[in-house]
Amino acid sequence: MSRRIIIAGGGTGGHIFPAIAIAGALQKIDPSIELLFVGAKGKMEMEKIPQAGYHIEGIDIAGFNRSSLIKNAGLPFKLIKSFFQVGRILRAFRPDAVIGVGGYSSFPVLRAAQARGIPTFIHESNSFAGKSNILLGKKATRIFVASDGMEKFFPAGRIVITGNPVRQSIVQSKVSREEALRHFGLNPSGPVVLSTGGSLGAKGINQAIAAHLDEFGQRDIQLIWQTGKPFAAEAAALIAAQAAAKPAGHGGIWTNDFIPQMEYAFAAADVVISRSGAMSIAELCVVAKPVVFVPFPFAAEDHQTVNAQHLVDKKAALMVRDSEAKDRLVSTTIGLVQDKALQQQLKENIGRLAVRDAAGLIANEILSVIGPKAGAAPETRKKNNG
């Protein structure tokens, strides 16, 4: 009888892509494992998980809205409803373990699993644990973390330091620069800057690029600009206006709200602009790209600034604060494009920090804890792989 595991969470790529990496590592060790994802209805996991080939069930859950208290009126009812939905999912699927990767849906799924005595595992990617994970960690079987010092959030005896899982499509990528440039329709003779604000976009980064868009073309620097949905239309309009005004110089900018194949973007890029969330950093360490970090200023405990400063101190990255981005980001990035020696130094130093098999470490630990499937085989649930 195959083992069954639920992976719960999502909301952003920083939760979804590690979840997919862990799922792949589990099935690499034991192809017979049955996996079910649980996410929040209306969130990006409901699209991205099926695209990765896995089945997902959605529950009605939302987070606390700090900007509009009236929008939180229905939260207690959604939470109660989500627990009923989770109960139905657990009874139907009968998992041997539940893994939480963060996001709204993690809490009710892991909480319900813990109440039923099902082993639960948490992946905490950041150096400052979220409140839900701290609460869940009190009864979790294991807590997987990226670095040391997490005993202030979790029981020390249950912590396992693994690093952060990176998508296998990035870890194992063999995409050449030439192939990547063709993919984006860019010129192989010119340098390329990749700007990515994460799966949901980054307002500060987008506004900085928009304000200085002409400066890339003036220096024959090409741009891959991943905007996120909120800024996509504005970016497209800016590029169209630039193309109309200077048709001869147009063609060095590719833009979209999302990049499904990031391995191509990384292969094409000479320099990267990025937020400094834990998962973005993990990927950039693996691909060893010179990067200018723009930390998200409203992250809990300002942990993105802490993350970026950690790399800056190791001479593994540059940093521009979000409040200074509009004035300094593009000039700093262009300066890095033009400084080959600094690029090489940053590449070498960030590459030394790469962890390539965090997902494998997590998968092995989970399977060693839950052990082989025992007992009579219940009715097998039909697999649905998207």
C-alpha angles and dihedrals in degrees: 000000000000122000118249124216132181120209113199131191144051138142096143138032088254088070101030101051096050088049091054090047091052091047091053092048092051093052092045089059094041116012091189093067114117114220131195124183122208120199143161116277112250095021126116095257088071087067104030099048095057089045087058090054101258134118118243133188120205127220130194104254135131137178131248112281108221095184097054118030093187090064088063094064093098097045097098091052092048091049092051091047091049091055090054089049092048091049090055092048093049093049092049099043099032097203125205090211141005124215122200119203099177133268132099097298095054095074103058093040096051093039091053092045092051091051088056095048094249114149111255130199128194128204110202109185099180133075089234112055120223120245093248092053092047089055094044091045092068090073101022119123093221135359116208114206137179100229145006126276096061093121088097088069106031141032104278095224093060098048120107118185108219108146121235122305116245123202112266089227086067099036093050099033117141095176110141123223090245092052091047093050091051088051090059096036093243133147115260092214098062133071118254132216119199115205115192126167095184127268094308097042131243120256097200093050094044094050092049092052092044091053093053103028094127092059093070093056093043088061096039091248116149123217136213102194119191104187109174119236099284093062101030098098093046092050092049091050092050092051092047090051091049091049091051092050096044108020094164093058097043124102101070096096128079118183138177138147092248138016109215094187105047091170088073092049093050092047091052097046127095092180131017132210111202148155112252103237115146096256095047089053092048091054094045091051090054095049091039098219127163104251141190108207122209104188118217100249097211098054114128111279086356086276094161090063089048089050093050094044089054089061094040089055089054091049087243099121146006124240136208118183117237091240089057097039098099091057103031113023101080095041091049091048094048090048090054092048088055095046107074094175092056090046090055093048092051092046093052095046098045091046090059089063096057121126109195105179107039090125091055092050091051094046094049092049093049094049093046090053099047093039126197122333111271136189134030117335113251121213107298115245113230110250120236113192098186 
